[in-house]
Amino acid sequence: MKLKLFQVDAFAQQVFSGNPAAVCPMDEWPSDQLLQQIAQENNLSETAFFVPFKNGFKLRWFTPLEEVDLCGHATLATAHVLFNHLGHLLTNNRNITFYSNSGELQVYQTPQGMCMDFPAVSSKAVEASSDLLHGLKGITPKQILAGSDYLVVLENEQQLMEIQPDFFHWLNLDLRGVILTAKGIDFDFVSRCFFPKLGVNEDPVTGSAHCQLVPFWSEQLNKKLFNALQASTRGGQLTCELKGERILITGHCVDYLIGEIHV
């Protein structure tokens, strides 16, 4: 079987920045085992697979180790492939509906870039586990909350930039991963995201994490619209807006690779 493969840098305006994702269009689903094997072979934080469904597409995301329920950058990359390579814009349709394990997701074209409409994720304050604290290597957080991931609020941007977590202690956490965040200097807030139990020690740019970050910072800063920076080595900038129980996340993509895989 031959499959098209696109590798796209998401939340980026030039290659070698943002977060790389692989995108595989399919006519129908093969076995889950094959999907996982392809994702493992790609060895990127996410590989997105999609098939036509209803008036849009069924979309699934796999890390090198397992399937996940929501991924922002690979959704943005998939929309980029549909708009720019698979003729979606030729139908004068500037909106895409994805059906996923996290419900219906919309992506549409705007003058500022592609905008994803995702569900907001609430957080609640929790007591830190010893594993979570040990992973911070002696740094005492201002606050720890839990939602889809642990949200760890640090004192300032410098502390966030300098920390080098101990991933071993985060392999057995009960939630998906750990988001570190702080108030920004040139941005409203900054973050870094870690998912060692999924085989992704530090994710370059994590759209789904901003579904949890934006409601938190909206309450802290009393605003709805944010310019955010995910301060990984590759780095990525996101424009985010809180609209009720939805988060709008806008970004750009660039192509890195277009090829064919044989499985």
N, C-alpha and C positions, 0 to 999 in steps of 0.2 A: 504494500500500500504506500502510495506517495501522498504527502501532505505539504501544503504550503506552510512556511514558517517565516514570520516577521519578528525581528528583534527591534524594539522601539525604546528610546530613552524618554520616559514620561516625566512631566513636571520639569521640562528642560527646553531651552531654545538653541542649544548646540550639543553635539555629540560629546560623550564622556562626562556628562553631567546628569543630574536628576537620577531617576531610578529605572534601570533596564528591566524590561518585561518581554517575554516571548508570547506571541499570539499565534494560535493555530486555528484557522477556519476549518469546519468539518460539515459534511452533509448529514451525518448521523453519528450517534455515539458509539465508539468502540467500547471495549471493556475498561472498567476503572483501573485495572492493573496496567493496561497499556498507557492510559493517561498519566498515571504516576511514573511509569518508566520514562516517558518522554520528558516530564518535568525534572526527573532526577538527572537525565542526560543533559538537559539544558543547563542545569545547575545555576539558575537564577533564583532570586527570591520568589518570583511567581511566574508560572506559565498559565496563560488564559486559553481556554477552549470554548468555542461557541458553535451552535447549530441554529438554523432557522426555527422559529417557534412563534405561533400566533402571528401578531403583527410586528414582531421584533425578533429577538434571539435569546435562547437559553444560554447562560454564561456560567462557567465554573472556573475556579482558580485552584492551582496546585503549587505548593512549595516543593522543594526536593524531597520532603519527608511525608507530607500529607495534604489532603484537601482542606481549604479554609472556606468560611462562610461569606467573607467580604474582603475585597481587595480594591483599593482606590486606584493605584497607579496602573495596574494591569487592565482595569476597566477603561481608564483614559486611553491607554495604548490600543485597546480593542476598538474603541470608537474612532481613533485616528486611522486605524487600518481600514475600517468600513468606509469612512468618509473619503480617504485619500487614495485607496487602492482597490476597493471592491465596488465602487460606483454608487455608494449610498446617496451622495449629493446629486447624482444625475437624475434622481427621481424628484428633485426639489424638496426632499425631506431632510430638514436640518435638525431633526430630532430622532433619537434612537431609544427604544425601550428594551431593556435587558430584564430577563426573568432569572432570578437567582435564589439561593438559599436565604438571602436577606430580603426577599420580596422584590417588588418592581423597582428598578433603578432607571433613571432618565439621564441621558447625556445629550446636550444640544449645543449648537454653534452660537457663539456670541462674538462681537468685535474684539473682546478681550481674550478670547481663546475658547476652548471647550469647557463647558460647565457641567459638572456632575451633581445630580440631586440625590442625596443619600439620607438615610435615617440618622437622627441625632442619637447619641448614646449618653445616658446620664451616669453620674458617678456618685458614690457615697463614701464618706470617711470611714476608714478601717484601721484596725491595729496592724502594725507591720509584723510579718512573720520573720523569724530569725534568718531564713534563707534570703528573703528580700533585702534585709538590712546588711547581711554579710556580703551580698553582691555589690553593695554601694561602697565597700571598702573604707568604712570609718566615717563617711560623710553622713551627717544628720540632716534629714530632709525637713523642710518646713511643714509639709503635709503629705499624707498618703491617702489616696482614694482608690476605689475599685469600680470598674465598669466592665467593658470587654477585656481591658488590660488594667494592670496597676498603673495609676497615674501618680508620679512622684514629683512633688513641687520642690525645687531647689531655691537657694537664696538669690542667685543672680546668674546672668548669662555666662560669666567667666567660669563659675563653678561647673556649669553644665558642659562647657566646652572642654574643660580639663579632665573630667572624670573618665576613668578607664575601668568599667565594671568587671567584676569577677563572674563570668558567665556560668561557671560550674554550679554556683549556688542558685541560678535561675532556671536550671534545667527541669526542676521538679515543682515549679510553681503551679498552682491550680488554675490560673488564668493564662490567656494566650501569650502575654509578654509584658514588658515594662516600658512605659513612656516616661521619660524625664522631661521636665519643662521648667521654664523660668520666664519672668518678664523680660522682654527684649530691650535692646538699646536702640537699634535702627528699625526694628520690627515690633509689632504689638506683643508677640511672644515667640519664643524659640523652643525647639524640642529636639530630642533624639529618641530613637525607638529601637528596642532590642527584643528579638524573638528566638533565643537559642533553642528552645524546645521544638521549634519548627525548622531548625537547620539554618536559621538566618540570625547570626549574632547581632549585627547592626544593619537595619534596613535603611537605605539611602534616603528615600522619601516615602512616607506612608500616608496615603489619602485616608484610609479607614481610621487611623489614629486621630485624625482631625475631627472626626465625628464625635469623639469624646473630649478633645482639647477645646473645641470652640464653645460648647455650652459652659465648660468650667471657666474659661477666660471671659466669656460674656458676663457671667455673674461677678467676676472679680473686677473687671474694668468698666462695667456698665455700658457696653456697646455691642453692636451686632455685626459689624463689618471689620474684617481683620486682614492685615498683611502679615503672613507668618513665614518663618524660616525653619526648615529642618536642617540642623547644623551637622550633618554627616560630612565625611570627607568629600563626597561628590556634591552634596548640598542640593537643596531645592527650595524654591519660593512658591507659595500658594496664596491665592486670594480666597478667603472663606467668608461665608455669611450665614448667620443663624436666622432661619425663617420658620418660626413655630417649632415643630418637631422635626424639621428637615435641615440639612446642612448643604449649602451650595459651595462647591469647591471647583475653582477655575484654574486651568493650567494649559501648557502647550506640550507638544511631543515632536520629536525628530526621529527619522529613520536611521538605523544603524546597519541592519542586515535584512536582506530579502532572499530567501532560499527555499530549498525543498528537502524534506527529510524522507527517508525510506525505512519503513517499519513493517 
